Amino acid sequence: MAATSDSGEASDIFWPGYVDAVTNLAINLLFVIAVMSIVVLGATLQLAQMTKKKAIEEAQSHQTATSASHTQEKQKGEQQKDANAQSKDETVSRMQQTINDVQAKLEITQKKLDETQRKLTQVQDVRTDVVQAKDNKPTDPKQANSVQSLTQSALVVVFSPDVVTLSAAEVSELMSKLKKVSALQVGRWQITVISPKGFSEAARLSFYRANAVRNALLENGASSAAIDLKIHESTQAGADNSKVLLRWAP
């Protein structure tokens, strides 16, 4: 019976070994899980720190790029302002140069007008031969047309008031005086009238009288290409559209 009892007790107490094994396995698994959790947590923290650092670097880089862009735009704006100011200065300089050129040309023209007027009004070289015009005169004229010799190469045809043409006798007398200067087919003939400025009637009379002298030259063989006709308007007191200057140039 004792042997039977002993063998029966030994067969009833075999299970605690399995409990120890399972307990050890559970403890090991818990240890592994704890270690893995610590590793994953550390990796997560490191990754988060790297991501934050990268984000900060990107923000700093973006801020630097934005600041550089603003600086570049500001510099471009300043350069544009400088270019606009320089362009305005150049425009003003060109306008001033144009004004100076125009003033210089006006001064030259005024000098030429003064010289022409001086030659028209000089009396020391005027000869005394005057042709009286009776066939071409206004009603109740105060004076008749006349042709006055200046230098050996110039004549002045003086028209009576309101007269714009030359009679046949006046043309004949004019041609006889011109033949003493030169043949009509040789050289060039310059017809000049100084007209008071600002009066349309004065300009019209100047044109008619200058063309009357020109037509006289054409009718007597002069070439139209060899005749220069100029009408100058002047504000000077000596401007007189009744005097037509006829000059010969070789």
Secondary structure by P-SEA (a helix, b strand, c coil): caaaaaaaaaaaccaaaaaaaaaaaaaaaaaaaaaaaaaaaaaaaaaaaaaaaaaaaaaaaaaaaaaaaaaaaaaaaaaaaaaaaaaaaaaaaaaaaaaaaaaaaaaaaaaaaaaaaaaaacccccccbbbbbccccccccccccccccccccbbbbbbccccccccaaaaaaaaaaaaaacccccbbbbbbbbcccccaaaaaaaaaaaaaaaaaaaaaccccccbbbbbbbbccccccccbbbbbbcc
